[in-house]
């Protein structure tokens, strides 16, 4: 399964008021493993960044004035996203900005035409009803280190989201993930809310010589009783 964890930073809160994307960060996973492929770009928005947005992400108009425009890299970005499950926290926000940028380029397609969109905010609300479910709150809940997040940043936030998602959908939560996607009653929350991300490295224990000898003795007796090799030996040969 190919997933892309995705985040944007913008000049303001509403694309209908002419606000633009100024940063995109995306990280690829296949079968829950990072592939090393990322997409990270800044864009010149051809408008001023609102003071409120600047306070959140710290990306200045002066810095953006030297960056390429969204249209110059749109095809490269769409190629990176195409065919993936696009994992976003509060997906409606980022998707609305992406679709607005594509409309400016006279594109006939929207993000939903090339990706399946998965909203981790909806998942978090089902797992933790009535609690704060911002990315910062989820980092704290699942022991994901966000100490470097002095400002929001698209690539940094995509990485934090990736870590949070793996924690939310690991352990017991993995058993109820399909129900979380489809069950409007929120019953999965009671099953998985108590799960916590394990700390430290996984300890691997190897069998002792005495244990291996005892195992071999049991296999030999099974061989004799069955008149041939046991299934264990066939699978391990």
N, C-alpha and C positions, 0 to 999 in steps of 0.2 A: 504494500500500500504506500503510495507516494503522498506525502503531506508537505505543505509549505506554511510555515509560521510567519505571519505577516503583520506589519504595523506601519503606520504613517505618522508624520508630523505635518501640521498645516499652519496657514497664516491666521486662522480663526476657526470658529465653530460651525459655520453654515455655508456649504457650497452654493446655496441659492442666493447668498449675498455676495457672491464673487470670490469667496475665499478659495485658496489653492493648496495643493500638496507641495510641500517643500522638501520632504525627505521620505524615502521608502526603505524599509529593511525587511528582508525575507530570508528564511533559512529552510533548507530542504531536508526532510527526513524520508527514508524508505524503510518500511517495516520497523518503525520506532528507533531507527539508528541514523545519526547525522551522516550525511554523505560528504560534507565539506563544501558543498555548493551553497553560495549565498548570493543575494543581490542587494547592494546597498548604494544608493545614489542620493545626492541633494539636487534640488531643482530651483532655478530662477523663477519666481512666481509672477513677475511683472506687476507687483503691487506691494504695499507695505505690510509687514507683519504686525498684527494687533499687539498692543502692550501686554494684554492678558496671556496671549499665546507665547510671547517672548519670555514671560516669567516662568512658563512651564517648561519650554524646551531650550531656551537660551540661544536659538539660532538667529543671528542678526541679519538685517537687510544688507549690510555691507558684505558679509560673507556670501550671501546668496546671489549678489550681483555678478559674481564671477562663475556661477554654475550654469550648466546647460538647462535648456527648457525641457519640460516634461515630454513634449512631442518628439524631441530628438532621441529619446531613449525608450519611447513607449513600446515599440515592437520588441525590443530586447526584454523588457519587463514582461510583456504579455507571453512571450515565448517561455520565459522562466516559470510563469504561473500556470500555463496551459495544461489541463488534464489532472491537476493536483486537487486534493482536498485542501482548501485554503482555510487555515485555522486562525481566527482573529478574536480578540477580546473586545466585545461590543462591536460586532461586525457591521451593524447598520451604519455606524459613523464612517469607518474606513471605506466601505463599499460605496457609499453615497459620494464620497470625494473622488474615488476612482472612476465611477461612472460619469461624473461631471467632467472630469478631465478627458475621458474618451469622447464625450459628446462635443467638447470643444474642438476635437480633432476630426469631427464628422465621421467617427467610427459608428458602424451600424450594430456593433455588438456591445454588450456590457460584461462586467466581470462574471456574473452568473451564467453567461453563455459558454465560458471556457473553463470554469471551475465549479466544483461543489463547495459550498461555503458552510463552515462549521463555526458556530459562535460559542466560545468558552464561557462567556458571561451567562448564557442560558444554562449551560451545564453546571456552573458554580451555584446558580440560584436554586437548581434542583437538589444539588448535594448539600447546600447550606442555606436553607430557606430562612429568611428573616435576619440574616447576617450581612455584614459588609463584604462585598465581593469584588472590590476593585483589585487591580493587579497587585498593588502594594499589600492589600489585606490578604490576598491569597499567598503571596510570597511568605508572609509571616506565618500563616496557618500551616503551610507545608514546608517550612524551614528552608526556603529557597533564598539564598544570599542576594539581597538587592542593595547592599551597602554602597555600591558604586553609582546608584541612581540619584545623583544630586539633581540632575535634570532628566526629563523624558528624552529618549532618543529612539528612533525607529528600530535600529538593529539591536540595541541593548534590550529594548522592550520585547522584541521578537524572541530573543534568547531567554529572557525571564519567563515569557509565556510558554515557551517550549518546556522549560524545566517544571513549571507549575502543571502543565497539561499531563506530562508523564507521571507526575506525582498523583494528580487527581484520578488518572485512569489506570494506575498500577494497583497491585494487591487486590483487596476485595472489590475496589471500585471497578476493576476490569470485568468482573462477573456481572455487573449491572449496567455496563455502559450502553448496551443496546436499549435497555429499558429507559435509561435516562434520556436517550434521543427521542423516544416515542411516547413515554408515559407522562401524561399531563397531570397526574395526581401527585407526582413528586415522591413516590414511595421509596425510590432508591436512596434518598437522603438518609433515611433511618438506618439503612444497611451499611452505608459507607462513610457517614459523617465522622465516625470514631477512628477511621484509619489514619495513621500518621506515617510520614516518610521515614524509613529506617535510616539510622545513622551508622557511619563507618563502613568498612569493607566487609563483604560477605566472607564468612569463615568456611573454608573447605576442609572437611575431615576425610582422611584416607583410611581404608581398612587395615588393621594390623595383620601381621603374618599368621597369628593364631586364627583370626577371623576369616582370612582367605582360605586357610586349611579346612576350617569347619564348613565353609561354603562349598569347597570342592568335594568334601565328603558327602554332602547332601546331594549335589549334582550327580555324583557317581551312583548313589542309591537310586535316584530317579532314572538314570540311564538303564540300570539293571532291571528296574520294575517295568519300564516302558519298552524294553527291547531295542532301544536305539538312542539317538541323541535327544536330549531335552530341547524344548523350544529356546531356552536361554542360550544353550551352546550354539544352536543354529543361527540365532540373531547376532551372537558375538563373534562368530567365525569369519 
